Amino acid sequence: MTRDLLLEIGLEEVPARFVRAAMNQLKEKTEKWLTDSRISFSSVEAYATPRRLAILVNDVAEKQADSNEEAKGPSRKIAQDEAGNWSKAALGFARSQGVEPEALYFQELAGVEYVYAKKSSIGIETAGLLADGLSGIITSMSFPKNMRWGSYELRFIRPIRWMVALFGQHVIPFEITGVATGNVSRGHRFLGEDTIIPMPALYKEKLREQNVIVDLTEREALIVKGINDLMQEKDWVIAIKEDLLEEVLFLVEYPNALFGTFDSSFLNIPQEVLITSMREHQRYFPVLDQSGKLLPFFVTVRNGDLRSIELVAKGNEKVLRARLSDAKFFFEEDHKLTIEHALTKLEAIVYHEVLGTVAEKVHRTTAIAEVIAKKLVVDETGVKDITRAAAICKFDLVSLMVGEFPELQGVMGEDYARKLGENEAVAKAVNEHYKPRFSGDSVPSELTGAVVSLADKIDTIVGCFSIGIVPTGSQDPYALRRQAAGIVSILLAFDLELGLDDLYDIAISVHEQRGLKRSADEIRKDLNDFFALRVKNWLSEKSYRYDVVDAVMAVDFNRPALIESRAAAVQVNSSGDAKAEFKLTVEAFNRVSNLASKATTSTVDPSLFGEAAESELYEEWQAQKAVFEDAIGRRDMMAAVATLASLKPQIATYFDSVMVMAPDENVKSNRLATLFGIAKDISQVADFSKLVW
């Protein structure tokens, strides 16, 4: 027999950003408790609104499953003394399992006898376990931010105001912070009333009657439909950003979309400012025309029905007007700011107590960017643009607009730089040097922004590493992993003739001028380990096999674009129809590499060849070497691997016919030198010994 189980925790409004995680946590803890308690169930459905977290467990068994477990204890040697008496270890094992020593028995495992105990327990009624189990689940929940209220010790996301706990039609009785469970839930704060939940299966229906849509999928569909209906009716384009939709989803219990307007004079402010103000401050969806130009309208989602919807729209318009008036004031005031004055003000902003001010960071970034530009052999105009963009890249941080909307850093810088007479490449770089801002974001569109971005990011990373701030575990307060991933993405996208070690050296050299708290070698080693993980993660995200990643990483990862082409070649050849034949080729490569490690010289003397197979392998290698080096130069790793693979017949014949470790030291050394040269070419692609078949 089974019954459904319902648990609802009624709360004061929970911040939207915490609701989904709290809901998922409640679901996961419930599933784990039921499983650990040997209580079977078919599924768990999770629900949430700003004022409640709930789970509905379907088909919960009315009784625990009986338990018959066999527990393994110490070996016979430890469990008994020479006279056959139970040792303290065996007696302790018996106590821990709740059995008498006489119930212990021996059983052989992998040739060794161990003591065992059988534990049997009869399942008890589920109803007798639920009160303690559910209250334990609730009180064990954790949140990013907690509250205490009244004189209660419990810390929770928000004060608990009511609880519903039902097993079938019966209330599960328990109490937390003075709130007792029952079968009465609360409807919409203004449009609903208290409602009795007669049984778990009617939970959604009963709350819907009280204007609460507890099902997330249903509530989201209503929001999206309301917005889409307005789009079709008005011929608008409304970009529904996932993060904004997620937040709105957990701000309302009964959604209805509506639109409002604002004065078209505000459209003189940059579009990004208006959109940011609407999204970030008001949780509004901006309205665009078919060409992507902002229109003087907005869409919002009301937590309520359609009554007095016009008044609600006017109220939202009034609030937005105040917000946009502030933005307009900031924008107009910022026009009084010159770049030179802004740069001076950066000298008063502390970037880091050890690394100095933002102005000092800008100076370092400029120095690094200039060296990178010259290393890339950028023309004189390009170097000038890069240097200028780096020198002013942070000037908008002191603007009123960025002070109000920090997420607009760079965006406002580009707009202001353009208005203040900077050329297009420089203005765009001021914005794009922050890219990629997050995982999946695009890289800068032009080289100027790319070089400044590299300089800014490597300065941040090297600066932090130089004073001992190295990410460990989940701790990364300066987002150094994201910065490093951005560097890798830029190097890949622009295929720059620039290695990671070049960036290390340039940045360390610049930081040495202020004095390093750690040695350059220590910093370089930590940087290498840090970026190795970033490149490895990037390859894994690209779906390269772990053994392929290990094989190419073992050789070199200094040039991300090059390592990807090597990984692609190795994966293609070691998969599918080519796998069996390539496995034989790799075995030949590995035999060469293993013996080559014993070489003491790289000089080959053909006059010392005593076997025809030696000459054949050497001549074929020399004949293919130019082809191989050309493929490597073109980064055609498929061709490079194919060229190496063409040596397989000669390698096989060589090992069948030639004793490499010959008694004559000169002959042995010469043969090892031959293998060393071939192995050196093989190692330009991968360490094939790491492939797993």
Secondary structure as GFF3:
##gff-version 3
##sequence-region A 1 693
A	DSSP	beta_strand	2	11	.	.	.	ID=ss1
A	DSSP	alpha_helix	16	36	.	.	.	ID=ss2
A	DSSP	beta_strand	43	49	.	.	.	ID=ss3
A	DSSP	beta_strand	52	61	.	.	.	ID=ss4
A	DSSP	beta_strand	67	75	.	.	.	ID=ss5
A	DSSP	alpha_helix	76	79	.	.	.	ID=ss6
A	DSSP	alpha_helix	88	97	.	.	.	ID=ss7
A	DSSP	three_ten_helix	101	103	.	.	.	ID=ss8
A	DSSP	beta_strand	105	109	.	.	.	ID=ss9
A	DSSP	beta_strand	112	121	.	.	.	ID=ss10
A	DSSP	alpha_helix	127	139	.	.	.	ID=ss11
A	DSSP	beta_strand	160	167	.	.	.	ID=ss12
A	DSSP	beta_strand	170	171	.	.	.	ID=ss13
A	DSSP	beta_strand	175	176	.	.	.	ID=ss14
A	DSSP	beta_strand	179	182	.	.	.	ID=ss15
A	DSSP	beta_strand	184	186	.	.	.	ID=ss16
A	DSSP	beta_strand	194	196	.	.	.	ID=ss17
A	DSSP	three_ten_helix	200	202	.	.	.	ID=ss18
A	DSSP	alpha_helix	203	209	.	.	.	ID=ss19
A	DSSP	alpha_helix	216	234	.	.	.	ID=ss20
A	DSSP	alpha_helix	242	249	.	.	.	ID=ss21
A	DSSP	beta_strand	255	261	.	.	.	ID=ss22
A	DSSP	three_ten_helix	264	268	.	.	.	ID=ss23
A	DSSP	alpha_helix	271	276	.	.	.	ID=ss24
A	DSSP	pi_helix	277	281	.	.	.	ID=ss25
A	DSSP	alpha_helix	282	282	.	.	.	ID=ss26
A	DSSP	beta_strand	285	288	.	.	.	ID=ss27
A	DSSP	beta_strand	294	303	.	.	.	ID=ss28
A	DSSP	alpha_helix	309	334	.	.	.	ID=ss29
A	DSSP	alpha_helix	339	345	.	.	.	ID=ss30
A	DSSP	three_ten_helix	346	348	.	.	.	ID=ss31
A	DSSP	beta_strand	350	352	.	.	.	ID=ss32
A	DSSP	beta_strand	356	357	.	.	.	ID=ss33
A	DSSP	alpha_helix	358	375	.	.	.	ID=ss34
A	DSSP	alpha_helix	380	392	.	.	.	ID=ss35
A	DSSP	three_ten_helix	395	398	.	.	.	ID=ss36
A	DSSP	alpha_helix	400	404	.	.	.	ID=ss37
A	DSSP	three_ten_helix	406	408	.	.	.	ID=ss38
A	DSSP	alpha_helix	411	419	.	.	.	ID=ss39
A	DSSP	alpha_helix	424	432	.	.	.	ID=ss40
A	DSSP	alpha_helix	447	466	.	.	.	ID=ss41
A	DSSP	alpha_helix	480	494	.	.	.	ID=ss42
A	DSSP	alpha_helix	500	512	.	.	.	ID=ss43
A	DSSP	alpha_helix	520	541	.	.	.	ID=ss44
A	DSSP	alpha_helix	546	553	.	.	.	ID=ss45
A	DSSP	alpha_helix	560	573	.	.	.	ID=ss46
A	DSSP	three_ten_helix	576	578	.	.	.	ID=ss47
A	DSSP	alpha_helix	579	596	.	.	.	ID=ss48
A	DSSP	three_ten_helix	606	608	.	.	.	ID=ss49
A	DSSP	alpha_helix	612	633	.	.	.	ID=ss50
A	DSSP	alpha_helix	637	645	.	.	.	ID=ss51
A	DSSP	alpha_helix	648	657	.	.	.	ID=ss52
A	DSSP	alpha_helix	665	682	.	.	.	ID=ss53
A	DSSP	three_ten_helix	688	690	.	.	.	ID=ss54
###
